[in-house]
Amino acid sequence: MNTMTGPIDTVPYPARALRRLGGLVLAALILTVAGCTAPQPSVYQAETPKLELREYFNGRLDAWGIFQDRSGKVVRRFTVDMNAHWKGDVGTLEEDFVYSDGKRERRVWTLRRTAPGRYTGTADDVIGEAQGVVAGNALHWRYTLALPIDGSTYHFDFDDWMFLVDDRVMLNRAVMSKFGVRLGEVTLSFTKRP
């Protein structure tokens, strides 16, 4: 009888240990994947205040943010001066970034309402279209951003959540990844000017 396919008692000890270890690894993997399932925007449907994207991102806003690497270390701080306006279902969001090292960047988003609670977004450094869903007080964006690093440009995936706290304040958390591996996190606080 082949000892690798017979009853467990007839399998040599090292092979039994490997099988048990393999079973434990598989169980841990299943639990990890199940634990990584992100909430859907619909879980926030009843939350208030209700986010109306065309109302909140309209006029002047200020934002303060940090970027943390995968270990949690803050590696960059920045401020953003924002100006937003809409014509019907199309909005323009101009963002002027100033980083703690003095570097400045500008990103101009074009936002489009495609259906109730659904938006797309484009910008020069966004690959394809961002896809957004609004439910209750939350906005969930997914997009790929082209970022210059040391003379080369790399594409990173962003899983971006925004939560309206009151009529002036919104909190934002975006996880940056590549090939499904979490690389860092951006945290922002927006304040709408009166």
C-alpha positions as CSV (number, residue, x, y, z in Angstrom):
1,M,0.0,0.0,0.0
2,N,1.2,3.5,-0.8
3,T,1.8,5.2,2.6
4,M,0.9,8.6,1.2
5,T,-2.7,7.6,0.3
6,G,-3.5,5.2,3.1
7,P,-5.2,5.8,6.4
8,I,-3.6,8.5,8.5
9,D,-2.1,6.0,11.0
10,T,-0.1,4.4,8.3
11,V,1.4,7.7,6.9
12,P,4.9,8.4,8.2
13,Y,5.0,11.1,10.9
14,P,6.6,13.8,8.7
15,A,4.0,13.4,6.0
16,R,1.2,13.5,8.7
17,A,2.6,16.7,10.1
18,L,2.8,18.2,6.6
19,R,-0.9,17.3,6.0
20,R,-2.0,18.8,9.3
21,L,0.1,21.9,8.6
22,G,-1.5,22.2,5.1
23,G,-4.9,21.9,6.6
24,L,-4.2,24.6,9.1
25,V,-2.8,26.9,6.4
26,L,-5.9,26.3,4.3
27,A,-8.2,27.1,7.2
28,A,-6.2,30.2,8.0
29,L,-6.4,31.3,4.4
30,I,-10.2,30.8,4.2
31,L,-10.6,32.8,7.5
32,T,-8.3,35.6,6.1
33,V,-10.2,35.9,2.9
34,A,-13.5,35.9,4.6
35,G,-12.2,38.6,7.0
36,C,-11.1,40.7,4.2
37,T,-14.5,41.1,2.6
38,A,-15.1,44.8,2.5
39,P,-18.5,46.3,3.4
40,Q,-20.8,47.3,0.5
41,P,-21.9,51.0,0.4
42,S,-25.5,49.9,1.0
43,V,-24.7,49.1,4.6
44,Y,-24.5,52.9,5.2
45,Q,-27.9,53.6,3.4
46,A,-29.7,54.6,6.6
47,E,-26.8,56.8,7.9
48,T,-27.2,60.5,8.2
49,P,-26.5,63.2,7.3
50,K,-27.3,62.1,3.7
51,L,-24.4,62.8,1.3
52,E,-25.5,64.7,-1.8
53,L,-22.3,64.8,-3.8
54,R,-23.3,67.7,-6.0
55,E,-24.1,69.8,-2.9
56,Y,-21.0,68.9,-0.7
57,F,-18.5,69.2,-3.5
58,N,-19.7,72.6,-4.7
59,G,-17.8,75.7,-3.8
60,R,-14.5,76.0,-1.9
61,L,-13.2,73.3,0.4
62,D,-10.0,72.8,2.4
63,A,-8.4,69.4,3.3
64,W,-5.6,68.2,5.4
65,G,-4.0,64.8,4.9
66,I,-1.3,62.2,5.6
67,F,0.1,59.3,3.7
68,Q,1.2,56.2,5.8
69,D,3.3,53.4,4.5
70,R,2.3,49.8,5.0
71,S,3.9,49.8,8.5
72,G,1.8,52.7,9.5
73,K,4.6,55.3,9.5
74,V,3.5,58.8,8.3
75,V,5.8,59.5,5.3
76,R,4.0,62.5,3.9
77,R,1.7,65.3,5.1
78,F,-0.2,67.7,2.8
79,T,-3.0,70.3,2.5
80,V,-5.4,70.7,-0.4
81,D,-7.2,73.8,-1.6
82,M,-10.3,72.7,-3.6
83,N,-12.7,74.5,-5.9
84,A,-15.8,72.6,-7.2
85,H,-18.7,73.4,-9.4
86,W,-21.4,71.5,-11.3
87,K,-23.4,72.0,-14.5
88,G,-26.2,69.5,-14.4
89,D,-24.8,66.1,-13.8
90,V,-21.2,67.0,-14.6
91,G,-18.9,68.4,-11.9
92,T,-15.4,69.8,-12.0
93,L,-13.3,69.4,-8.9
94,E,-10.0,71.3,-8.9
95,E,-7.5,70.1,-6.2
96,D,-4.3,72.0,-5.5
97,F,-1.9,70.0,-3.2
98,V,0.9,71.4,-1.1
99,Y,3.1,68.8,0.5
100,S,5.2,69.1,3.7
101,D,8.4,69.0,1.6
102,G,7.2,72.1,-0.4
103,K,6.2,70.1,-3.6
104,R,3.0,71.2,-5.3
105,E,0.6,69.2,-7.5
106,R,-2.7,69.9,-9.2
107,R,-5.4,67.4,-10.1
108,V,-8.6,68.3,-11.9
109,W,-11.4,65.7,-11.6
110,T,-14.4,65.6,-13.9
111,L,-17.3,63.9,-12.1
112,R,-20.4,62.5,-13.8
113,R,-23.6,61.3,-12.2
114,T,-24.6,58.3,-14.3
115,A,-27.6,57.1,-12.2
116,P,-29.1,57.8,-8.8
117,G,-26.2,57.2,-6.3
118,R,-23.7,56.3,-9.1
119,Y,-20.8,58.5,-10.3
120,T,-17.8,58.2,-12.6
121,G,-14.6,60.3,-12.3
122,T,-11.7,61.1,-14.6
123,A,-8.5,63.0,-14.2
124,D,-5.2,63.2,-16.1
125,D,-3.5,60.8,-13.8
126,V,-6.4,58.4,-13.3
127,I,-6.2,55.3,-15.5
128,G,-9.6,54.8,-17.1
129,E,-12.6,55.9,-15.0
130,A,-13.1,56.0,-11.2
131,Q,-16.3,54.2,-10.2
132,G,-18.2,55.7,-7.2
133,V,-21.3,54.7,-5.3
134,V,-23.1,57.0,-2.7
135,A,-25.3,55.5,0.0
136,G,-26.4,57.3,3.1
137,N,-23.5,59.4,4.4
138,A,-20.9,57.4,2.4
139,L,-19.1,57.5,-0.9
140,H,-17.1,54.6,-2.1
141,W,-14.6,55.2,-5.0
142,R,-12.4,52.6,-6.8
143,Y,-9.8,53.8,-9.3
144,T,-6.2,53.4,-10.5
145,L,-3.8,56.3,-10.2
146,A,-0.6,56.8,-12.1
147,L,2.0,58.1,-9.7
148,P,5.6,59.2,-10.6
149,I,8.3,57.7,-8.4
150,D,12.0,58.2,-8.9
151,G,11.6,59.1,-12.6
152,S,9.2,56.2,-13.4
153,T,5.4,56.1,-13.4
154,Y,3.6,53.3,-11.6
155,H,-0.1,52.4,-11.5
156,F,-1.7,51.9,-8.0
157,D,-5.2,50.8,-7.1
158,F,-7.2,52.9,-4.6
159,D,-10.1,51.7,-2.5
160,D,-11.4,55.0,-1.3
161,W,-14.1,55.7,1.3
162,M,-15.5,59.1,2.3
163,F,-18.0,59.7,5.2
164,L,-20.0,62.9,5.7
165,V,-19.8,63.8,9.4
166,D,-21.9,67.0,9.2
167,D,-22.8,69.6,6.6
168,R,-19.2,70.9,6.5
169,V,-16.9,68.0,7.5
170,M,-16.1,64.8,5.6
171,L,-13.5,62.2,6.5
172,N,-11.7,60.2,3.9
173,R,-9.7,57.0,4.0
174,A,-8.1,55.4,0.9
175,V,-6.1,52.2,0.8
176,M,-3.4,52.0,-1.9
177,S,-2.4,48.6,-3.3
178,K,-0.6,46.9,-6.2
179,F,-1.5,43.4,-7.3
180,G,-3.8,43.1,-4.3
181,V,-0.9,43.9,-1.8
182,R,-1.6,46.8,0.5
183,L,1.1,49.4,0.2
184,G,-0.2,52.3,2.2
185,E,-3.1,54.5,3.3
186,V,-4.2,58.1,2.8
187,T,-6.3,59.8,5.4
188,L,-8.0,63.2,4.8
189,S,-10.3,65.6,6.6
190,F,-12.3,67.9,4.3
191,T,-14.0,71.1,5.5
192,K,-16.4,73.0,3.3
193,R,-16.0,76.7,3.6
194,P,-19.1,78.7,4.6
